Amino acid sequence: MSFKLVVLVYSDTWELFLFIIKIIAFASKRDIWKFINPSLDAEPTLLTLIDPLIATSVVAKKTTLV
């Protein structure tokens, strides 16, 4: 995961910054606004990620998943 540090030095830039972040959050297909919405009364519970599935055996002659 990559990220970029943003420091809001002057309070007059906060509203524009939040507007841009809100537009990006709504435009994404992942529905992340519920996790970064500054108007929430309580901090949201973060989802836990499952461990990635790992194939335990591979049959080279198989052509379907069934």
PyMOL Python script that loads the backbone (N, CA, C, O; Angstrom):
from pymol import cmd

cmd.read_pdbstr("""\
ATOM      1  N   MET A   1       0.856  -1.174   0.000  1.00  0.00           N
ATOM      2  CA  MET A   1       0.000   0.000   0.000  1.00  0.00           C
ATOM      3  C   MET A   1       0.897   1.230   0.000  1.00  0.00           C
ATOM      4  O   MET A   1       1.880   1.286   0.740  1.00  0.00           O
ATOM      5  N   SER A   2       0.572   2.189  -0.804  1.00  0.00           N
ATOM      6  CA  SER A   2       1.354   3.409  -0.828  1.00  0.00           C
ATOM      7  C   SER A   2       0.519   4.557  -0.266  1.00  0.00           C
ATOM      8  O   SER A   2      -0.711   4.531  -0.318  1.00  0.00           O
ATOM      9  N   PHE A   3       1.188   5.540   0.259  1.00  0.00           N
ATOM     10  CA  PHE A   3       0.484   6.695   0.778  1.00  0.00           C
ATOM     11  C   PHE A   3       1.360   7.922   0.627  1.00  0.00           C
ATOM     12  O   PHE A   3       2.569   7.824   0.414  1.00  0.00           O
ATOM     13  N   LYS A   4       0.736   9.062   0.741  1.00  0.00           N
ATOM     14  CA  LYS A   4       1.463  10.316   0.661  1.00  0.00           C
ATOM     15  C   LYS A   4       1.076  11.144   1.868  1.00  0.00           C
ATOM     16  O   LYS A   4      -0.110  11.347   2.127  1.00  0.00           O
ATOM     17  N   LEU A   5       2.038  11.615   2.592  1.00  0.00           N
ATOM     18  CA  LEU A   5       1.795  12.425   3.769  1.00  0.00           C
ATOM     19  C   LEU A   5       1.308  13.808   3.353  1.00  0.00           C
ATOM     20  O   LEU A   5       1.918  14.462   2.506  1.00  0.00           O
ATOM     21  N   VAL A   6       0.216  14.244   3.949  1.00  0.00           N
ATOM     22  CA  VAL A   6      -0.329  15.570   3.679  1.00  0.00           C
ATOM     23  C   VAL A   6      -0.410  16.312   4.996  1.00  0.00           C
ATOM     24  O   VAL A   6      -1.017  15.824   5.949  1.00  0.00           O
ATOM     25  N   VAL A   7       0.192  17.480   5.059  1.00  0.00           N
ATOM     26  CA  VAL A   7       0.147  18.305   6.255  1.00  0.00           C
ATOM     27  C   VAL A   7      -0.629  19.573   5.920  1.00  0.00           C
ATOM     28  O   VAL A   7      -0.233  20.355   5.055  1.00  0.00           O
ATOM     29  N   LEU A   8      -1.738  19.755   6.622  1.00  0.00           N
ATOM     30  CA  LEU A   8      -2.555  20.950   6.396  1.00  0.00           C
ATOM     31  C   LEU A   8      -2.102  22.025   7.379  1.00  0.00           C
ATOM     32  O   LEU A   8      -2.467  22.005   8.554  1.00  0.00           O
ATOM     33  N   VAL A   9      -1.310  22.952   6.886  1.00  0.00           N
ATOM     34  CA  VAL A   9      -0.698  23.972   7.735  1.00  0.00           C
ATOM     35  C   VAL A   9      -1.687  25.088   8.055  1.00  0.00           C
ATOM     36  O   VAL A   9      -1.769  25.540   9.197  1.00  0.00           O
ATOM     37  N   TYR A  10      -2.430  25.526   7.057  1.00  0.00           N
ATOM     38  CA  TYR A  10      -3.345  26.645   7.243  1.00  0.00           C
ATOM     39  C   TYR A  10      -4.784  26.155   7.219  1.00  0.00           C
ATOM     40  O   TYR A  10      -5.156  25.357   6.359  1.00  0.00           O
ATOM     41  N   SER A  11      -5.580  26.620   8.142  1.00  0.00           N
ATOM     42  CA  SER A  11      -6.957  26.135   8.255  1.00  0.00           C
ATOM     43  C   SER A  11      -7.813  26.494   7.042  1.00  0.00           C
ATOM     44  O   SER A  11      -8.843  25.861   6.811  1.00  0.00           O
ATOM     45  N   ASP A  12      -7.410  27.486   6.274  1.00  0.00           N
ATOM     46  CA  ASP A  12      -8.209  27.842   5.099  1.00  0.00           C
ATOM     47  C   ASP A  12      -8.088  26.816   3.967  1.00  0.00           C
ATOM     48  O   ASP A  12      -8.835  26.897   2.992  1.00  0.00           O
ATOM     49  N   THR A  13      -7.166  25.854   4.074  1.00  0.00           N
ATOM     50  CA  THR A  13      -7.036  24.810   3.054  1.00  0.00           C
ATOM     51  C   THR A  13      -7.765  23.523   3.440  1.00  0.00           C
ATOM     52  O   THR A  13      -7.910  22.628   2.608  1.00  0.00           O
ATOM     53  N   TRP A  14      -8.215  23.419   4.666  1.00  0.00           N
ATOM     54  CA  TRP A  14      -8.840  22.185   5.143  1.00  0.00           C
ATOM     55  C   TRP A  14     -10.116  21.855   4.380  1.00  0.00           C
ATOM     56  O   TRP A  14     -10.324  20.710   3.980  1.00  0.00           O
ATOM     57  N   GLU A  15     -10.960  22.843   4.180  1.00  0.00           N
ATOM     58  CA  GLU A  15     -12.237  22.590   3.512  1.00  0.00           C
ATOM     59  C   GLU A  15     -12.023  22.089   2.078  1.00  0.00           C
ATOM     60  O   GLU A  15     -12.687  21.146   1.648  1.00  0.00           O
ATOM     61  N   LEU A  16     -11.122  22.702   1.356  1.00  0.00           N
ATOM     62  CA  LEU A  16     -10.824  22.248  -0.002  1.00  0.00           C
ATOM     63  C   LEU A  16     -10.235  20.827   0.010  1.00  0.00           C
ATOM     64  O   LEU A  16     -10.609  19.984  -0.807  1.00  0.00           O
ATOM     65  N   PHE A  17      -9.316  20.579   0.941  1.00  0.00           N
ATOM     66  CA  PHE A  17      -8.715  19.254   1.041  1.00  0.00           C
ATOM     67  C   PHE A  17      -9.785  18.197   1.312  1.00  0.00           C
ATOM     68  O   PHE A  17      -9.810  17.164   0.644  1.00  0.00           O
ATOM     69  N   LEU A  18     -10.663  18.438   2.278  1.00  0.00           N
ATOM     70  CA  LEU A  18     -11.714  17.475   2.596  1.00  0.00           C
ATOM     71  C   LEU A  18     -12.678  17.292   1.433  1.00  0.00           C
ATOM     72  O   LEU A  18     -13.166  16.186   1.201  1.00  0.00           O
ATOM     73  N   PHE A  19     -12.955  18.357   0.708  1.00  0.00           N
ATOM     74  CA  PHE A  19     -13.819  18.253  -0.469  1.00  0.00           C
ATOM     75  C   PHE A  19     -13.196  17.329  -1.511  1.00  0.00           C
ATOM     76  O   PHE A  19     -13.880  16.472  -2.070  1.00  0.00           O
ATOM     77  N   ILE A  20     -11.926  17.497  -1.769  1.00  0.00           N
ATOM     78  CA  ILE A  20     -11.235  16.664  -2.760  1.00  0.00           C
ATOM     79  C   ILE A  20     -11.208  15.205  -2.299  1.00  0.00           C
ATOM     80  O   ILE A  20     -11.480  14.298  -3.085  1.00  0.00           O
ATOM     81  N   ILE A  21     -10.883  14.984  -1.039  1.00  0.00           N
ATOM     82  CA  ILE A  21     -10.842  13.623  -0.499  1.00  0.00           C
ATOM     83  C   ILE A  21     -12.223  12.988  -0.554  1.00  0.00           C
ATOM     84  O   ILE A  21     -12.353  11.804  -0.868  1.00  0.00           O
ATOM     85  N   LYS A  22     -13.253  13.766  -0.250  1.00  0.00           N
ATOM     86  CA  LYS A  22     -14.619  13.236  -0.286  1.00  0.00           C
ATOM     87  C   LYS A  22     -15.007  12.827  -1.709  1.00  0.00           C
ATOM     88  O   LYS A  22     -15.619  11.777  -1.905  1.00  0.00           O
ATOM     89  N   ILE A  23     -14.659  13.640  -2.688  1.00  0.00           N
ATOM     90  CA  ILE A  23     -14.957  13.311  -4.083  1.00  0.00           C
ATOM     91  C   ILE A  23     -14.234  12.028  -4.487  1.00  0.00           C
ATOM     92  O   ILE A  23     -14.824  11.159  -5.130  1.00  0.00           O
ATOM     93  N   ILE A  24     -12.972  11.907  -4.117  1.00  0.00           N
ATOM     94  CA  ILE A  24     -12.214  10.699  -4.439  1.00  0.00           C
ATOM     95  C   ILE A  24     -12.821   9.483  -3.744  1.00  0.00           C
ATOM     96  O   ILE A  24     -12.932   8.414  -4.345  1.00  0.00           O
ATOM     97  N   ALA A  25     -13.214   9.645  -2.483  1.00  0.00           N
ATOM     98  CA  ALA A  25     -13.792   8.530  -1.728  1.00  0.00           C
ATOM     99  C   ALA A  25     -15.111   8.079  -2.329  1.00  0.00           C
ATOM    100  O   ALA A  25     -15.373   6.879  -2.411  1.00  0.00           O
ATOM    101  N   PHE A  26     -15.951   9.026  -2.753  1.00  0.00           N
ATOM    102  CA  PHE A  26     -17.232   8.662  -3.354  1.00  0.00           C
ATOM    103  C   PHE A  26     -17.035   8.078  -4.753  1.00  0.00           C
ATOM    104  O   PHE A  26     -17.812   7.226  -5.182  1.00  0.00           O
ATOM    105  N   ALA A  27     -16.019   8.524  -5.453  1.00  0.00           N
ATOM    106  CA  ALA A  27     -15.794   8.051  -6.817  1.00  0.00           C
ATOM    107  C   ALA A  27     -15.223   6.637  -6.841  1.00  0.00           C
ATOM    108  O   ALA A  27     -15.397   5.903  -7.813  1.00  0.00           O
ATOM    109  N   SER A  28     -14.547   6.267  -5.769  1.00  0.00           N
ATOM    110  CA  SER A  28     -13.984   4.912  -5.751  1.00  0.00           C
ATOM    111  C   SER A  28     -15.098   3.902  -5.547  1.00  0.00           C
ATOM    112  O   SER A  28     -16.140   4.225  -4.977  1.00  0.00           O
ATOM    113  N   LYS A  29     -14.887   2.715  -5.997  1.00  0.00           N
ATOM    114  CA  LYS A  29     -15.892   1.656  -5.898  1.00  0.00           C
ATOM    115  C   LYS A  29     -15.819   0.940  -4.549  1.00  0.00           C
ATOM    116  O   LYS A  29     -16.553  -0.021  -4.321  1.00  0.00           O
ATOM    117  N   ARG A  30     -14.958   1.389  -3.672  1.00  0.00           N
ATOM    118  CA  ARG A  30     -14.732   0.673  -2.421  1.00  0.00           C
ATOM    119  C   ARG A  30     -15.497   1.241  -1.236  1.00  0.00           C
ATOM    120  O   ARG A  30     -15.411   0.695  -0.136  1.00  0.00           O
ATOM    121  N   ASP A  31     -16.238   2.316  -1.431  1.00  0.00           N
ATOM    122  CA  ASP A  31     -17.059   2.893  -0.368  1.00  0.00           C
ATOM    123  C   ASP A  31     -16.237   3.184   0.897  1.00  0.00           C
ATOM    124  O   ASP A  31     -16.571   2.719   1.987  1.00  0.00           O
ATOM    125  N   ILE A  32     -15.158   3.961   0.730  1.00  0.00           N
ATOM    126  CA  ILE A  32     -14.282   4.234   1.862  1.00  0.00           C
ATOM    127  C   ILE A  32     -14.681   5.480   2.655  1.00  0.00           C
ATOM    128  O   ILE A  32     -14.105   5.742   3.711  1.00  0.00           O
ATOM    129  N   TRP A  33     -15.660   6.255   2.163  1.00  0.00           N
ATOM    130  CA  TRP A  33     -16.024   7.486   2.852  1.00  0.00           C
ATOM    131  C   TRP A  33     -16.472   7.212   4.281  1.00  0.00           C
ATOM    132  O   TRP A  33     -16.244   8.040   5.163  1.00  0.00           O
ATOM    133  N   LYS A  34     -17.108   6.065   4.529  1.00  0.00           N
ATOM    134  CA  LYS A  34     -17.580   5.753   5.881  1.00  0.00           C
ATOM    135  C   LYS A  34     -16.414   5.595   6.858  1.00  0.00           C
ATOM    136  O   LYS A  34     -16.623   5.638   8.070  1.00  0.00           O
ATOM    137  N   PHE A  35     -15.194   5.413   6.357  1.00  0.00           N
ATOM    138  CA  PHE A  35     -14.032   5.278   7.222  1.00  0.00           C
ATOM    139  C   PHE A  35     -13.268   6.585   7.421  1.00  0.00           C
ATOM    140  O   PHE A  35     -12.486   6.704   8.364  1.00  0.00           O
ATOM    141  N   ILE A  36     -13.486   7.568   6.542  1.00  0.00           N
ATOM    142  CA  ILE A  36     -12.726   8.818   6.654  1.00  0.00           C
ATOM    143  C   ILE A  36     -13.611  10.044   6.838  1.00  0.00           C
ATOM    144  O   ILE A  36     -13.115  11.171   6.827  1.00  0.00           O
ATOM    145  N   ASN A  37     -14.903   9.839   7.006  1.00  0.00           N
ATOM    146  CA  ASN A  37     -15.846  10.939   7.182  1.00  0.00           C
ATOM    147  C   ASN A  37     -15.564  11.652   8.501  1.00  0.00           C
ATOM    148  O   ASN A  37     -15.707  11.042   9.560  1.00  0.00           O
ATOM    149  N   PRO A  38     -15.171  12.922   8.469  1.00  0.00           N
ATOM    150  CA  PRO A  38     -14.847  13.640   9.712  1.00  0.00           C
ATOM    151  C   PRO A  38     -16.076  13.988  10.538  1.00  0.00           C
ATOM    152  O   PRO A  38     -15.935  14.428  11.679  1.00  0.00           O
ATOM    153  N   SER A  39     -17.268  13.806  10.004  1.00  0.00           N
ATOM    154  CA  SER A  39     -18.504  14.144  10.724  1.00  0.00           C
ATOM    155  C   SER A  39     -19.059  12.981  11.552  1.00  0.00           C
ATOM    156  O   SER A  39     -20.103  13.125  12.187  1.00  0.00           O
ATOM    157  N   LEU A  40     -18.386  11.851  11.553  1.00  0.00           N
ATOM    158  CA  LEU A  40     -18.871  10.708  12.317  1.00  0.00           C
ATOM    159  C   LEU A  40     -18.778  10.981  13.818  1.00  0.00           C
ATOM    160  O   LEU A  40     -17.838  11.621  14.287  1.00  0.00           O
ATOM    161  N   ASP A  41     -19.766  10.485  14.559  1.00  0.00           N
ATOM    162  CA  ASP A  41     -19.751  10.643  16.011  1.00  0.00           C
ATOM    163  C   ASP A  41     -18.766   9.687  16.674  1.00  0.00           C
ATOM    164  O   ASP A  41     -18.131  10.025  17.673  1.00  0.00           O
ATOM    165  N   ALA A  42     -18.646   8.487  16.104  1.00  0.00           N
ATOM    166  CA  ALA A  42     -17.745   7.482  16.670  1.00  0.00           C
ATOM    167  C   ALA A  42     -16.817   6.969  15.582  1.00  0.00           C
ATOM    168  O   ALA A  42     -17.161   6.958  14.401  1.00  0.00           O
ATOM    169  N   GLU A  43     -15.638   6.546  16.005  1.00  0.00           N
ATOM    170  CA  GLU A  43     -14.668   6.012  15.056  1.00  0.00           C
ATOM    171  C   GLU A  43     -15.181   4.674  14.513  1.00  0.00           C
ATOM    172  O   GLU A  43     -15.602   3.817  15.289  1.00  0.00           O
ATOM    173  N   PRO A  44     -15.150   4.488  13.197  1.00  0.00           N
ATOM    174  CA  PRO A  44     -15.671   3.237  12.624  1.00  0.00           C
ATOM    175  C   PRO A  44     -14.761   2.054  12.929  1.00  0.00           C
ATOM    176  O   PRO A  44     -13.559   2.207  13.142  1.00  0.00           O
ATOM    177  N   THR A  45     -15.361   0.882  12.943  1.00  0.00           N
ATOM    178  CA  THR A  45     -14.597  -0.346  13.124  1.00  0.00           C
ATOM    179  C   THR A  45     -14.002  -0.753  11.787  1.00  0.00           C
ATOM    180  O   THR A  45     -14.713  -0.873  10.789  1.00  0.00           O
ATOM    181  N   LEU A  46     -12.714  -0.959  11.775  1.00  0.00           N
ATOM    182  CA  LEU A  46     -12.046  -1.357  10.549  1.00  0.00           C
ATOM    183  C   LEU A  46     -12.282  -2.837  10.287  1.00  0.00           C
ATOM    184  O   LEU A  46     -12.349  -3.642  11.216  1.00  0.00           O
ATOM    185  N   LEU A  47     -12.406  -3.178   9.035  1.00  0.00           N
ATOM    186  CA  LEU A  47     -12.594  -4.564   8.656  1.00  0.00           C
ATOM    187  C   LEU A  47     -11.289  -5.318   8.796  1.00  0.00           C
ATOM    188  O   LEU A  47     -10.215  -4.756   8.584  1.00  0.00           O
ATOM    189  N   THR A  48     -11.378  -6.576   9.148  1.00  0.00           N
ATOM    190  CA  THR A  48     -10.178  -7.396   9.196  1.00  0.00           C
ATOM    191  C   THR A  48     -10.075  -8.158   7.886  1.00  0.00           C
ATOM    192  O   THR A  48     -11.068  -8.670   7.369  1.00  0.00           O
ATOM    193  N   LEU A  49      -8.888  -8.222   7.371  1.00  0.00           N
ATOM    194  CA  LEU A  49      -8.660  -8.902   6.109  1.00  0.00           C
ATOM    195  C   LEU A  49      -8.379 -10.377   6.364  1.00  0.00           C
ATOM    196  O   LEU A  49      -7.691 -10.734   7.320  1.00  0.00           O
ATOM    197  N   ILE A  50      -8.915 -11.217   5.508  1.00  0.00           N
ATOM    198  CA  ILE A  50      -8.644 -12.641   5.640  1.00  0.00           C
ATOM    199  C   ILE A  50      -7.285 -12.955   5.033  1.00  0.00           C
ATOM    200  O   ILE A  50      -6.777 -12.214   4.191  1.00  0.00           O
ATOM    201  N   ASP A  51      -6.717 -14.050   5.468  1.00  0.00           N
ATOM    202  CA  ASP A  51      -5.451 -14.483   4.883  1.00  0.00           C
ATOM    203  C   ASP A  51      -5.707 -14.904   3.441  1.00  0.00           C
ATOM    204  O   ASP A  51      -6.748 -15.489   3.144  1.00  0.00           O
ATOM    205  N   PRO A  52      -4.784 -14.618   2.557  1.00  0.00           N
ATOM    206  CA  PRO A  52      -4.992 -15.011   1.154  1.00  0.00           C
ATOM    207  C   PRO A  52      -5.063 -16.532   1.028  1.00  0.00           C
ATOM    208  O   PRO A  52      -4.364 -17.266   1.726  1.00  0.00           O
ATOM    209  N   LEU A  53      -5.918 -16.978   0.127  1.00  0.00           N
ATOM    210  CA  LEU A  53      -6.048 -18.409  -0.112  1.00  0.00           C
ATOM    211  C   LEU A  53      -4.830 -18.914  -0.880  1.00  0.00           C
ATOM    212  O   LEU A  53      -4.306 -18.234  -1.763  1.00  0.00           O
ATOM    213  N   ILE A  54      -4.400 -20.097  -0.532  1.00  0.00           N
ATOM    214  CA  ILE A  54      -3.221 -20.685  -1.166  1.00  0.00           C
ATOM    215  C   ILE A  54      -3.614 -22.040  -1.736  1.00  0.00           C
ATOM    216  O   ILE A  54      -4.225 -22.858  -1.048  1.00  0.00           O
ATOM    217  N   ALA A  55      -3.266 -22.270  -2.977  1.00  0.00           N
ATOM    218  CA  ALA A  55      -3.539 -23.572  -3.591  1.00  0.00           C
ATOM    219  C   ALA A  55      -2.662 -24.622  -2.930  1.00  0.00           C
ATOM    220  O   ALA A  55      -1.453 -24.445  -2.779  1.00  0.00           O
ATOM    221  N   THR A  56      -3.303 -25.726  -2.538  1.00  0.00           N
ATOM    222  CA  THR A  56      -2.535 -26.790  -1.880  1.00  0.00           C
ATOM    223  C   THR A  56      -2.094 -27.860  -2.866  1.00  0.00           C
ATOM    224  O   THR A  56      -1.144 -28.599  -2.611  1.00  0.00           O
ATOM    225  N   SER A  57      -2.790 -27.935  -3.994  1.00  0.00           N
ATOM    226  CA  SER A  57      -2.364 -28.892  -5.002  1.00  0.00           C
ATOM    227  C   SER A  57      -2.752 -28.373  -6.376  1.00  0.00           C
ATOM    228  O   SER A  57      -3.754 -27.672  -6.519  1.00  0.00           O
ATOM    229  N   VAL A  58      -1.981 -28.706  -7.361  1.00  0.00           N
ATOM    230  CA  VAL A  58      -2.240 -28.286  -8.731  1.00  0.00           C
ATOM    231  C   VAL A  58      -2.209 -29.527  -9.616  1.00  0.00           C
ATOM    232  O   VAL A  58      -1.260 -30.310  -9.590  1.00  0.00           O
ATOM    233  N   VAL A  59      -3.288 -29.687 -10.411  1.00  0.00           N
ATOM    234  CA  VAL A  59      -3.356 -30.800 -11.352  1.00  0.00           C
ATOM    235  C   VAL A  59      -3.235 -30.194 -12.741  1.00  0.00           C
ATOM    236  O   VAL A  59      -4.141 -29.497 -13.198  1.00  0.00           O
ATOM    237  N   ALA A  60      -2.140 -30.453 -13.402  1.00  0.00           N
ATOM    238  CA  ALA A  60      -1.832 -29.812 -14.677  1.00  0.00           C
ATOM    239  C   ALA A  60      -2.850 -30.139 -15.778  1.00  0.00           C
ATOM    240  O   ALA A  60      -3.063 -29.324 -16.676  1.00  0.00           O
ATOM    241  N   LYS A  61      -3.477 -31.309 -15.721  1.00  0.00           N
ATOM    242  CA  LYS A  61      -4.395 -31.713 -16.788  1.00  0.00           C
ATOM    243  C   LYS A  61      -5.811 -31.163 -16.604  1.00  0.00           C
ATOM    244  O   LYS A  61      -6.641 -31.313 -17.500  1.00  0.00           O
ATOM    245  N   LYS A  62      -6.100 -30.543 -15.486  1.00  0.00           N
ATOM    246  CA  LYS A  62      -7.437 -29.993 -15.240  1.00  0.00           C
ATOM    247  C   LYS A  62      -7.688 -28.801 -16.150  1.00  0.00           C
ATOM    248  O   LYS A  62      -6.795 -27.986 -16.379  1.00  0.00           O
ATOM    249  N   THR A  63      -8.912 -28.705 -16.667  1.00  0.00           N
ATOM    250  CA  THR A  63      -9.282 -27.554 -17.509  1.00  0.00           C
ATOM    251  C   THR A  63     -10.443 -26.773 -16.927  1.00  0.00           C
ATOM    252  O   THR A  63     -10.840 -25.756 -17.494  1.00  0.00           O
ATOM    253  N   THR A  64     -11.004 -27.225 -15.799  1.00  0.00           N
ATOM    254  CA  THR A  64     -12.095 -26.518 -15.130  1.00  0.00           C
ATOM    255  C   THR A  64     -11.806 -26.460 -13.644  1.00  0.00           C
ATOM    256  O   THR A  64     -10.897 -27.127 -13.150  1.00  0.00           O
ATOM    257  N   LEU A  65     -12.578 -25.665 -12.941  1.00  0.00           N
ATOM    258  CA  LEU A  65     -12.394 -25.549 -11.493  1.00  0.00           C
ATOM    259  C   LEU A  65     -13.204 -26.578 -10.717  1.00  0.00           C
ATOM    260  O   LEU A  65     -13.065 -26.682  -9.499  1.00  0.00           O
ATOM    261  N   VAL A  66     -14.042 -27.332 -11.404  1.00  0.00           N
ATOM    262  CA  VAL A  66     -14.903 -28.305 -10.724  1.00  0.00           C
ATOM    263  C   VAL A  66     -14.224 -29.652 -10.672  1.00  0.00           C
ATOM    264  O   VAL A  66     -14.787 -30.608 -10.139  1.00  0.00           O
TER     265      VAL A  66
END
""", "prot")
cmd.dss("prot")
cmd.show_as("cartoon", "prot")
cmd.util.cbc("prot")
cmd.orient("prot")
